[in-house]
Amino acid sequence: MTARLARTVSSLLAAAVAVSCTSYFEIPIETPIRPKLDVSAFNRVLVAGFLSGGTEDVDANLETVRLLRSQLRTKSELRVIDADVLPLMEVAAEPAHDGNGSSAEPAPESAPEPATPLPTEIKEEKDLEPYEHIFANVEYWKRIGEEYQNPLIVTGTVMFTPHQRSGFVQREQEVYDSFGRRRVVPIRTYMERKGFILKPKFVFIDGRTGATLHSETFREEILYNANQTTPALSSYFELMDRLIPSFLSTLSSQKIRGTRVLLK
């Protein structure tokens, strides 16, 4: 045995002894994530209401307000205001108002321009666009803020639309050979699937000034086999569950939990 081989064997034996005497410990750790929006100036939050559309099977305005208020009560330090849900579609469809709340009249010498009718059925995102001017109405949101003691206001849009897609889907299938041995092989199958797309945009408004502080858009999709019947409301909540952590991280510090392995 050469000297180099002897040293190698000795090193391996020492490492094996060290490993056999080593204990492993998993230590839980939490990593804080700073919020995207500084809400230290507020102690109250008003989830006011949403422009919504896509399907009549779910009242996305009402359901989103209820869900966000419930989550904020348990996972935010802000006090949640209980108030009637604002019918923002109706508010946005009203004629333009000036800062005092009265209708703004055109100058006598100017002829009134014909108003473009707003879509009555909201099936696509483009149908919501004529209503979104409501978020830039500083005076309106300032009045809402004064009514509820200058809270942080949460509003926005929610599109919850049916969706269909067809194509090849990979799935696993059990097969057995002539000796009865089992194995799993991937199989590509052409399938028709249907489901929903949820696309909310959350708009955060300063109730003291009526100005927009932050906005963020999300998108989630879920598909089922064509022969599977899933209630629209169940799909809505399943998709919202995926979005809630991101929504909450905008307002408050969140923690990612994990483990770290230590050797002793």
N, C-alpha and C positions, 0 to 999 in steps of 0.2 A: 504494500500500500504506500503510495507516494505521500509526501508531506502535504501537498495541496489537497489530495483526496481525504486525508485524515482531518485536515482542518474543516473541510466541507461537512464531513460526517459529524464532527463535533458540534458545528454550528446548528445543524439540523436537529441533533439530539437536544441541545440547549433550548432551541425554539419550541420543540415538542413539549419539554418539561414546563417551559414558561406558559405555553397555551393551556396545558392541563391544569395549571394552578391559577389560571385567570378566571375571574368571575365577571359576568356581564350584567349590567344594570341598565334598564330603560328609564330615563328621567323625563317626565312630562314637561313640556315647555310651551309657553304662549308667546306669540309674536304680535305686538300691537300694530295696528294699521291706523294711521292718522286719517281723520275725516277729510273729505274733499272740500267741505264748506265750513267756514268758521261761523258757528251759531251761538257763540258765547254771549252775544248781545240780546238774545231772545230767551225767554223762559216759558213761552207758550208757542204751540204750533196749531195751525188750522189747516186741515186737509179739506179744501174748499169744494172741489168738484172738478170734473174733467169733460172735455169734448170727447165724444165717443161714437163708435160706429162699427160696422163690419157685419154683425149678425143681430137679429132681434131676439135670439134665444137667450142672450145674457145682457142684462143692463150693466154694461161695463162701467158706467159712471158710478152708479150706486155701489156695486160690488167692490170697485177699487177703493172708494172712499172708506167703506167699512173695513176692508182688509188692512189698509195702511194705518188707519186709526188704531186698530187692534194691535198691530205690530209695534207701533210707536209707544203705546201705553206700557208695554212690557220691556221694550228694548231701547228706550230713549229716556234721557233725563228731562226732556221737554214735557210740559203739561199739555195734554191733548184736549182741544176745545170740542165739546159736543155741540153741534149746530146743524141746522138743516143743510142738506146737500144743495149747492148752488146749481140751478139749471143753466149751465153756461151756454148751451146751444141757443136757448131762447134769449139770453142776455146779448150774445154776439150778433144775433139776427136783428136786434133793435136798431133804430136809426142812430146815427152818430150824435153824441151829446157833448156839450162843452163842459168846462170845469165845474159849473154850478149845477149840473144835472139837467139843464133844459136843452131842448133840441136846438141844434145850431142851424139857423136860418141862412139861406144864401142871400147874397147882396141883391137888392131889388132889380138892378140892371142886368143881372146874369140869369139866363134861363136855366132851370134845373135840369141836370143830366138824368137820363133814364137809369134807374137802379137795376143792376144786374141781379136777377133772382138767385137766391142761394139754393144749393142742392137740398132737397128735402129727404132724400135717402142717402145715407152715408155708407157706401159700399167699399170705397177705396180711399187711400190717403189723400188723393187730390181733391176728394169731396170735402175734406176737412179744412183745406187751405184757406177758403174764403172766410172761415170762422176764426182763424188763429190770430186775427188782429186784436182779439180781446186781451191777449197777454201783454200787448204794448200799451194798453189803456191805463196809464199811470194813475189818473184821477179815480178811475173805478176801483182799483185795488187799494188805493190810499183810503177811500171811503170804507171799504171792507175792513181794512186794518184798524181804522179809528173805531169801528163798531165793536171790534173784538180785542181792544187794548193792545194794538200794535204787535201782533204775533208774526212769526215766520209763516208764510202762506205756501202751501203745496198745491199745485194744480197741474194742468198739462193736457195731453191727449192720450186716448187709449183706443187702438184699433185691434179688434179681435175678430179675425176673418176665417171662414172655412177655406180649406186648402186640399187639393188633390194632386197626387203625383204617381206616375207609373215608371217602372224601370226594373233593372235587375237588382236583387237583394241577396246578399250572402248569408246563409244560415248553416248551422251545423246539423249533420244527420248521422245517426248511428248505423253502422253496417257490420255484418258478420261474415267472416270467410268460411270456407268449407270445413274448417276445424272448430267452428263455433267461437272463434276469437273475436272480441268486440273492438272496434275502433271508431273514431269520430272523424268524419271528413267534411270539408266545406263544400256546400252546394250552392250554385248561383241559380236563382229562380226569378222569373219575371212576375211581378206582382203589381196590382192596382192598390194604392193606399190612399187613405183620406185622413184628414185631421184638421188642425187649426194653427194659425200663426198669430202670436200676440206681440204687438209692437207698441209699447207705451213710451211717451215722452214726459218726463217729470220736469216741471218748471217751478223753481223756488223764488218766491217774491218777498221782498222786504215790506212788511205791513206798515212800517213807519213812513216810507217814501213812495211805495207803489212800484218801485223799480225791480227789474228782474236781476237776481243775484247769480243764478246758475241754472242750466238746463242740461238734461242728459237723456239720450234715447237708447232703448234696449230692443232686442228682438229675440224671440224664442219660438221654436216650431216643434210640433209633435205630430206624428203620423201613426196610424193604426192600419191593420189589415182591413180591406174593403168590407169584409163580412162581420167586422167587429162593431158593435154599437156602444158608443161611449157618450154619455150626456155632455153637452157643451159646457155646462157649468163645472163639471169635474175636470175637464181639460183646462178650463180657464184657471182654476186653482192650482193645478199641477204646474202650469207654466209660470204662474206668479210665484210659486214657491222657489223657482230657480232664480227669480229676479230680486226677491226681497233682500237677500244679503247685500247685493250691490246698492240697492236703494238705501238701506240703513247705513252703509259705509259712507254715504254722502254727508250724513248728519252727525254721526257719533263714531267714536273709536270702536273698532272691532278687533277681535283677537283670533289669530289662527292657531289652533291647537295641534301639537305634534309631539314626537318623542325624540330623545337623543340617547344613543347607546354609549355608556361609559365602561371602561375596563378597570378592573381592580385586581 
